[in-house]
Structure formats: C-alpha cells, structure tokens
C-alpha cells in the first residue's frame, strides 16, 4: 500500500508494543490499514533499511546488465546488416555524439550518386 496513510506517534508505539507481544506483521498491517513494509519500518528500522539498500543494489545491478546487453545487441544488429564497405560509416557513427549532420551528408551524397547513375 503506497502512502496509504501516515501513522501517528501513539499508533507507532502501540504497534511496537503489540509486536513485542508476538503479534505478526501481517495482522498489524491489516489492523492499521498499512503495508507490511510500513510495520517493519516501525518495528525494526535497521532491518527495513538493510532490505531497502539491498533492493537498491540489486536493481542497480540489473539496470547495468540490461543496458550492457542492449548496447551489445544493438551493435551486433547494426553490424550484421552491413557489408564490410559500410564498416567505416558505422565506426564513424559510433564515435560521434550527434550523428544527424553526418547522416544528412551521407543521404545527400547517395542522392547525388543516384542522380548521376540515372
């Protein structure tokens, strides 16, 4: 339950007291209308922070893996559809930040070459 409602200090104290007597997190979550993570944050802040940090590290590692896989796949895809004569063009495209002007020049050159042939 994302930001369903905020717990007051007296509710937090009651949750801690109930947890100390052995009431499970899920029961407390249903009783107060919040998520189990909220109850965990109230009762055991250190455990909640450790889990949150571990989740962030896990997500960051996944994003890095996905980004690297996409880069390699994109590079392989581009290279697989071009002959050796185009490798110079591909290397130049990969080395430039903004390739719009370079592509425009290539297209104009192709148009001129095509017009000369006809």
Backbone as a ProteinNet text record, in pm:
[ID]
protein_1_A
[PRIMARY]
XXXXXXXXXXXXXXXXXXXXXXXXXXXXXXXXXXXXXXXXXXXXXXXXXXXXXXXXXXXXXXXXXXXXXXXXXXXXXXXXXXXXXXXXXXXXXXXXXXXXXXXXXXXXXXXXXXXXXX
[TERTIARY]
85.6	0	90.2	98.4	190.7	129.6	189.4	149.7	-1.9	-53.3	-196	-234.1	-159.7	-182.8	-64.3	-48.9	62.2	16	107.6	79.6	120.3	37	67.8	164.3	225.4	323.7	262.3	138.5	74.6	44.2	10.9	-11.3	119.4	228.3	358.6	397	372.2	402.6	316.6	189.4	100.3	145	190.3	238.4	361.9	455.2	576.4	541	447.6	407.5	340.5	253.7	185.3	285.5	381.6	483.1	568.1	599.8	679.3	605.3	472.1	394.6	379.3	423.2	421.2	318.5	252.5	154.7	231	192.6	265.5	246.1	342.2	338.5	210.5	169.9	52.1	-73.7	-88.3	-204.5	-203.7	-87.2	-76.3	-102.9	-54.6	-75.2	-223.3	-295.4	-439.7	-511.6	-473.3	-539.1	-524.5	-406.8	-382.4	-399.9	-427.3	-451.9	-329	-214	-89.1	-22.4	89.6	160.8	247.4	287.1	376.4	511	553.4	680	673.7	558	542.3	553.9	492.2	501.9	646.9	715.6	856.8	939.6	909.1	983.4	960.7	840.5	810.8	877.5	867.1	916.1	1066.3	1119.4	1261.6	1321.9	1351.9	1404.5	1533.7	1623.5	1751.5	1733	1644.2	1616.9	1554.2	1461.5	1395.9	1498.2	1588.3	1689.4	1785.6	1824.9	1912.5	1845.1	1718.3	1645.5	1628.5	1601.6	1584.4	1714.8	1827.2	1957.6	1993.3	1965.8	1993.9	1909.7	1785.7	1698.3	1749	1795.6	1850.1	1974.7	2063.2	2183	2145.1	2048.6	2003	1945.7	1861.8	1801.3	1907	2003.6	2109.8	2191.9	2221.3	2297.1	2216.7	2086.6	2002.1	1998	1987.9	1983.5	2113.5	2226.5	2356.1	2363.2	2318.3	2320.6	2232.1	2113.9	2020.8	2078.3	2137	2195	2309.1	2397.3	2509.1	2459.5	2360.4	2305	2244	2172.6	2112.6	2219.1	2326.7	2434	2496	2528	2591	2495.8	2369.8	2271.5	2253.7	2245.4	2229.1	2349.9	2468	2590.2	2593.5	2561.6	2559.9	2454.8	2340.3	2232.8	2277.1	2338.4	2383.1	2489.9	2584.1	2693.5	2647.8	2545.2	2501.8	2432.5	2380.6	2308.4	2390.1	2518	2602.3	2720.9	2758	2874.5	3001.5	3115	3242.9	3265.2	3208.8	3229	3162	3062.3	2991.9	3054	3153.3	3208.6	3269.3	3324.9	3380.4	3269.8	3156.8	3042.6	2993.6	2983.1	2934	3028.9	3157.8	3254.9	3244.5	3224	3212.1	3084.5	2976	2850.1	2864.6	2933	2950.8	3040.5	3130.2	3225.7	3171.8	3059.1	3007.1	2888	2877.9	2764.1	2636.9	2644.9	2528.8	2555.7	2484.1	2512.6	2419	2330.6	2231	2295.8	2392.8	2456.9	2532	2600	2675.1	2580.6	2467.8	2369.9	2312.6	2286.5	2236.3	2335.8	2464.5	2567.3	2569	2555.6	2553.9	2434.2	2319	2198.7	2213.4	2263.1	2282.5	2381.7	2488.1	2586.6	2522.7	2439.2	2370.7	2274.6	2205.1	2112.4	2189.3	2300	2380.3	2434.2	2481.3	2533.6	2423.1	2305.6	2192.4	2152.2	2151.5	2116.5	2217.5	2343.5	2447.6	2431.8	2396.1	2380.1	2261.9	2157.7	2037.6	2055.6
-116.3	0	122.5	189.8	302.2	428.7	475.4	600.3	607.5	498.2	493.9	596.7	600.3	699.7	697.8	805.4	814.1	767	703.1	658.2	766.3	785.8	881.9	817.2	900.9	850.8	750.3	776.4	682.7	548.9	554.4	430.5	352.7	425.4	359.6	290.3	357.9	298.4	174.3	181.2	65.8	-50.5	-19	-123.6	-191.2	-110.9	-167.9	-256.8	-210	-288	-418.7	-411.9	-532.6	-629.8	-576.9	-663.2	-731.3	-658.7	-717.2	-831.7	-828.6	-938	-1056.2	-1041.1	-1154.4	-1146.8	-1034.1	-1020.2	-1010.5	-1091.2	-1089.2	-958.3	-933.2	-810.5	-801	-912.2	-908	-869	-919.9	-885.7	-737.1	-686.5	-543.6	-458.2	-503.1	-427.6	-417.2	-528.4	-526.7	-439.8	-451.5	-376.7	-225.7	-180.1	-36.3	13.2	-76.8	-36.7	14.1	-44.4	-6.3	-133.1	-115.8	-231.9	-297.8	-420.5	-493.8	-422	-360.3	-285.9	-168.3	-105.5	5.6	-45.2	-158.4	-217.2	-254.6	-312.4	-347.2	-222.4	-113.7	11.2	65.5	49.6	98.9	10.4	-120.8	-212.8	-236.2	-249.8	-283.2	-198.2	-75.3	21.4	-26.7	-87.5	-133.1	-241.6	-337	-442.8	-384.5	-291.9	-227.3	-154.8	-79.7	-4.6	-98.3	-209.8	-307.1	-368.1	-405.2	-463.2	-361.8	-239.4	-133.2	-109	-104.3	-84	-202.6	-323.5	-442.7	-442.4	-401.2	-394.6	-291	-178.6	-75.3	-125.7	-194.3	-250.6	-353.5	-437.5	-540	-475.6	-373.4	-305.5	-234.8	-171.1	-101.5	-200.2	-315.2	-417.5	-468.3	-486.8	-531.4	-428.5	-301.9	-196.1	-193.1	-209.4	-212.4	-330.1	-447.8	-565.7	-544.7	-491.6	-469	-368.6	-260.9	-158.6	-215.4	-291.8	-351.5	-450.5	-529.8	-625.6	-553.9	-445.5	-368.5	-309.2	-257.4	-198.9	-303.6	-419.8	-526.2	-576.1	-595.9	-643.4	-543.2	-416.5	-312.2	-308.5	-317.3	-316.3	-436.9	-554.3	-674.9	-664.9	-609.8	-593.6	-502.4	-390.8	-295.8	-357.1	-427.1	-484.4	-600.8	-672.6	-789.4	-751.5	-631.1	-590	-500.9	-490.6	-406.2	-486.1	-457.1	-522.8	-458.6	-514.1	-460.7	-318	-281.5	-145.3	-40.5	-82.1	11.9	21.3	-59.1	-59.4	76	146.3	279.3	375.2	367.9	453.2	421	293.4	253.2	299.5	284.7	330.2	480.5	554.3	700	737	667.5	693	662.6	555	517.9	615.7	681.5	769.9	910.5	944.7	1081.1	1084.7	1196.5	1214.2	1243.4	1341.8	1381.8	1345.9	1248.5	1197	1253.8	1344.2	1395.3	1460.1	1546.8	1616.6	1518.1	1423	1324.8	1239.1	1198.6	1119.8	1202.6	1329.3	1417.9	1423.9	1434.4	1436.7	1305.8	1193.6	1064.3	1051.7	1095.7	1087.9	1175.6	1298	1386.6	1325.9	1264.6	1200.9	1085	1005.9	895.3	945.9	1055.5	1112.9	1160.1	1228	1276.4	1159.7	1055.8	938.4	871.9	862.6	801.4	884.1	1017.2	1105	1093.2	1078.5	1068	936.8	828.5	698.5	699.2	773.8	776.9	879.1
0	0	0	-107.3	-120.8	-63.6	42.2	104.2	130.8	185.3	215.8	320.5	429	533.5	628.4	702.5	797.3	934.5	1002.3	1138	1236.9	1336.6	1442.4	1542.2	1624.9	1722	1819.4	1863.3	1955.8	1887.2	1757.5	1683	1667.3	1640.6	1628.1	1758.5	1869.5	1999.9	2023.2	1985.1	2001.4	1912.6	1791.8	1700.6	1758.6	1810.8	1870.9	1990	2073.1	2190.5	2148.1	2047.8	2000.3	1938.2	1865.5	1803.5	1909.6	2015.4	2123.9	2192.6	2188.9	2249.9	2155	2028.8	1936.5	1825.2	1808.7	1700.2	1567.8	1466.4	1339	1261.4	1171.8	1090.6	1008	948	860.3	936.5	1056.6	1138.8	1172.3	1210.4	1241.6	1117.4	1002	878.2	845.3	858.9	831.7	934	1058.1	1165.7	1146.9	1104.7	1090.1	946.7	853.9	715.6	642.5	673.6	606.8	554.3	485.6	431.1	538.4	508.2	598.3	607.6	496.1	497	594.4	602.8	697.4	840.6	868.6	1002.7	1032.4	933.4	950.8	978.9	907.5	928	1069.2	1120.8	1255.7	1361.3	1343.7	1446.9	1441.7	1320.5	1306.1	1195.6	1228.6	1131.9	1066.9	1144.1	1089.6	983.4	1009.4	911.3	785.9	804.2	689.7	602.7	663.9	588.2	515.5	580.4	514.5	392.2	406.3	293.6	180.7	217	117.4	41	112.1	47.9	-41.5	5.1	-75.7	-202.5	-192.1	-309	-408.9	-360.2	-449.8	-522.6	-449.8	-513.5	-619.6	-587.3	-681.1	-807.1	-789.7	-905	-988.2	-923.8	-997.5	-1079.3	-1021.7	-1095	-1214	-1195.6	-1306.8	-1418	-1382.9	-1484.3	-1562.5	-1493.8	-1563.1	-1659.8	-1616	-1703	-1826	-1805	-1915.7	-2013.5	-1963.5	-2050.2	-2133	-2070.1	-2143.4	-2248.9	-2214.2	-2310.2	-2429.1	-2403.1	-2512.2	-2603.4	-2544.6	-2625.9	-2717.6	-2661.1	-2739.7	-2847.7	-2811.9	-2909.1	-3021.7	-2986.8	-3088.1	-3181.2	-3124.9	-3205.6	-3299.6	-3248	-3331.7	-3441.3	-3406.4	-3504.3	-3617.6	-3582.2	-3684.5	-3773.4	-3713.3	-3791.4	-3879.2	-3836.5	-3913.2	-4042.9	-4053.2	-4173.1	-4265.3	-4240.8	-4325.3	-4376.9	-4499.2	-4559.4	-4505.5	-4541.5	-4495	-4541.5	-4654.9	-4705.7	-4617.3	-4540.6	-4453.3	-4314.8	-4286.5	-4151	-4114.3	-4211.5	-4184.6	-4141.6	-4209	-4174.4	-4034	-4003.1	-3871.6	-3761.9	-3784	-3683.9	-3662.6	-3769.5	-3756.8	-3681.7	-3711.8	-3641	-3492	-3460	-3319.6	-3245.3	-3314.7	-3248.2	-3225.9	-3287.2	-3275.1	-3181.1	-3108.9	-3018.8	-3097.2	-3185.8	-3264	-3409.3	-3459.8	-3593.3	-3699.6	-3662.5	-3756.8	-3877.6	-3856.5	-3968	-4057.3	-3997.2	-4075	-4159.9	-4103	-4178.7	-4292.9	-4267.8	-4373.1	-4489.2	-4458.9	-4563.9	-4642.2	-4571.7	-4640.1	-4734.1	-4687.8	-4770.7	-4893.7	-4876.3	-4991.5	-5090.3	-5039.5	-5126.7	-5204	-5136.3	-5204.2	-5310.9	-5281.5	-5379.8	-5502.7	-5480.9	-5593.9	-5675.8	-5608.6	-5678.4	-5759.7	-5702.5	-5771.6	-5893.6	-5879.9	-5992.2	-6105.4	-6072.1	-6174.6	-6252	-6182.3	-6247.3	-6343.5	-6311.3	-6396.5	-6500.9
[MASK]
++++++++++++++++++++++++++++++++++++++++++++++++++++++++++++++++++++++++++++++++++++++++++++++++++++++++++++++++++++++

